[in-house]
Amino acid sequence: MIDPASDEARIARRQSFDAVACLYDEMRPGYPPAVFDEIIATSGIGSRSRLLEIGCGTGHATLVFARHGFRVDGVELGENMAAVARANLADLDRVAIICADFDHWRSAERYDLIYSASAYHWLNPATRIEHIAHHLAPGGWVAVWRNHFIRGSGPSDEFFHAAQAVYAREAPALAAKFSGMLDPTQVASIEREEWLASGLFRDPETRVYTWSKQYTVDEYIRMLDTHSDHRLLPEANRTRLFADLARLADDFGGAVIRDHATILHIAQKAS
């Protein structure tokens, strides 16, 4: 059995998305527009700037920057994810999608902004900071963000607490991770601490954007099926888990509301 905290588990989980690339593209919700506005305003990037995206997936974040007219190189580990991204971005000629593992990828280019949406935590923690800094131009910026599931109110939280009995039966390791829904101030910010400790970045800033999304029961189950910790469950357990969660969601009115905080960290290269 793989230790869920091991490097082997990290690698297995980050590779799991490629098998459901089209579902991922359809069901993952994307990010608030204010995230992109903040990055552009803070970094001061302009039409001549060059951007690098780490883990572009199927292009959710890439598309936003590309439509602003920026030149973007996107590095994506999964071949299927990269293929969907290329299809989504086919009419934008200032975008290049590179299928590669950023942990081992090298380029002679130096970028004005390197960003990562929901992928920074999959990078090798021993090398990611230095690797990003190496590919930044002097005075360049790094921005990373991801969506966090946070505490809501009323029936929303009641459903998620009731769902823990289902997880305890079919996915006890996932149930053990659940310590109750957090509010945004309780979400750990390892990025800021890493960047400051490295001495390679200065004045990191954090911004929090809260929002909610409602799913039908079918949409909710399909969305869960794009998450790596669910994808790696034994198939029989995953099938029973999803069936029981669907029945529970029906009991709670046939809709699931998830409350999110998109947490953005941004900093400038120190030299």
N, C-alpha and C positions, 0 to 999 in steps of 0.2 A: 504494500500500500504506500502511495506517495505521501510524504509529509506535506500538508497543505501550505506550510510556511517555507518550503524548500525552493531552491532555484529551479529544480526540475519541475515543480508544480507551476511556478511562474511561467516557464517556457511552454508547458502543456496548455495552460489556460490562454495565453496570448495567441497560440496557434489555433484555438478552437473556433474562432469566429469565421474562418475561411470556409468552413463546411456549410455555413448558413448565410453566405454573403448577400444574396437577394433578400432574404428575410430581414437581415440586419438593416439593409438599406431602407426597407419599407417600414419597419417597426420602431427603430430607434428615433427618439423625438427631436434630436438636434439641440440647438442652444438659443438663448434669447439674443435678439439683434443687438441689445445694449453691450453685450460682451465684445463684439467686433468693433463697435463704435469706440469703446473705451481703449481697446488695443491700438487702434489707428490714431486716436487723439494723443495717447500717452507716449507712444513710440515716435510719432511724427513721420511715419513712413509716407512716401509719396509715389507718384506714378513711375519713378525710375528705381524704386526700391526693389530688392529681390528677396523673396520669402521662401523659407523652407518649412514644410510641414512634416512632422514625425508621426508616423502611423495615421495616414490620411483616411484609412478605411475605405468606405465607398464614396467619400467626397463631400460629406455634409458640411464641414467647415471650409474645405477647399473652395466649394462653390461660392460661398459668401465673399471670400477675399477675391476670387477670380472675377466675380461680377462687379467688384469695385475697381477693376482694371489692373490689379497687381499681377506681377509675374510670380508664379508659384511653382516650386518643385515639391512634389509630394512623394515621400518614401513610405512604402507599404509592404509589410512582410508577406501577406497572403496573395497568392496569384489570383484567386477568384475575387477577392475584395478589390484588388487593383484593376481587374477587368471591368467590374461594375463602375468603379470610379472613372475609368477612361470613357466608358459609355455615357455617364452622367455629364462629363465635362467636354464631350466631343466638339461642341461648337465654340469652345473657348481656347484660342490658339496660344495664349500665354501661360498655359499650364502643361507641366510634364509630370507624369506618374511613373515612378521608378519602383520596380518590385525588388526589394532588398531588405535585409535586416539592418536597421539603423545602428545597432550595437557594433556592427562590423563594417558598415559602409563608410567610404571615404570619398571626398570630393575636393577638387582644387578651388571650387567656388567659395566665396565668403559672403554671408547673408546679412541683410540688415535686420531681419526678424526671423527667429526660429520659434515656431509655436507647435503645440501638441494639444489636441482635444481628446481627452479620455484615453490617452496612450502613454503618458509619461511614466505612470506607475508600472508599466510593463517593461521598461528599459532596465538594463543591468545597473543596479544602484551603485556598483563599484566604479563605473566608468561614465555614467550618463552626463554628469555635470561637466567634466573635462571635455568630453566629446562634443557637447553642444557649444561650449565656449570656443573650442578649436575652429568650428565652422562659422562663427560669427565674425563679421567685420568689426573693426574698432568702433566702439560706441554703439554696437548693435544691441538688440533687445531679445529677451526670451519671454515667452508667455505660455503658460500651461493652465488648463482648466478641465473640469469634469463635472458631471451631474452627480449630486448626492441625494439619496432618498432621506427625507427628514420628517420630523414630527408634523402631523397635520392636526385635524380636530374631528370630533364626532365619529360618525360611521366609518370614515376612512381609517382612523387608527384602530377602531374596534375590529375591523376586518383583519388588519395585519397582525394584531395580537392573537386573534382566533386562529389565524393561519399557522401559528407556531406549533400547534398540536399536529397539524398535517406534516410539517417539516420534521418534527421530532420522530414521526413514524417512518417517513420515507427518505429523509435526508438529514440525519442527526447531526452531521458535521456543520451543515448550514444553520440548523437550529441553535447549535452551540455558539455560533458567532453573533446571534441576535441578543443584544443587551437593551433592547428598547429603542424606539425611534429617537434620534438626536435632533436638537435644533442646530442651526448653522454654526453657532459659536462653539459647539462641542466637536465639530469635525476637525480632526488633526490636520495641521498644515506643515507637513514635512518638507514641502518644497522651499518655503522661506528659510527654514533652519538649515537645510542643505546648502542653499545658495550662499547664505551669509557665512557659514562655516568654511566654505571652500575659498573664500576671498576672491572669487572670480567674477562676482556680481555685486552690485551695490543698490541700495535703497529699494529693496523689494516692496511691492505694494500688493494688497489683497482687496478684491472686490467681491461682493456676494449678491447674487440675483435670485430671488425666490419666485417660484411659479408652480402651477399645478396642471396636470393633464388627466383627463378622464378617458378610460378605456372601456369598451364593451368587454364581456367575459372572454370572448374569443381573442380579441386584440391583446388583452392582458396576458393570456397564456402564450400567445405567439411572441410577444415582447420578451417574456421570461426565457423563452427558448433561444434567445440571442445572447444570453448572459453566460459567461464562461463557467461559473461555478455550477450552473444548472446543466450546461451542455456536457460536462464531464461526469455527471451522475450515471450509474448503470442504467441502461435503457429501460429496464422493467421498473426501476424506482422512479425514474423521470416520468414515465407514462402514468403511473399511479399518482404521483405527486400532482401532475397537471390535472388529471381527472378529478381528484379530490379538491384541489383549489378552485376548479371551475364550479363544482357543486356548491362549495362554500360561498363563492362570489354570487351565485344565483340566490342563495339564502339571504344575502345582504343587499338584494335589490337589483342584481344583474348588471352592475357597473362598478368599476374600481377607479378611485381617484388617488393618484400618487402626487404627493407634495415634494417638490425638489428645491434644492439650492445649487445653482451653478456657481462654483467658487473659482475665481480667476486669480492667478498669481503672475505678476509681471515685474521684471527687473532689467537693468541695463548692465552690459558687460563693463567690468571695472577698468579695463584698459584696452 
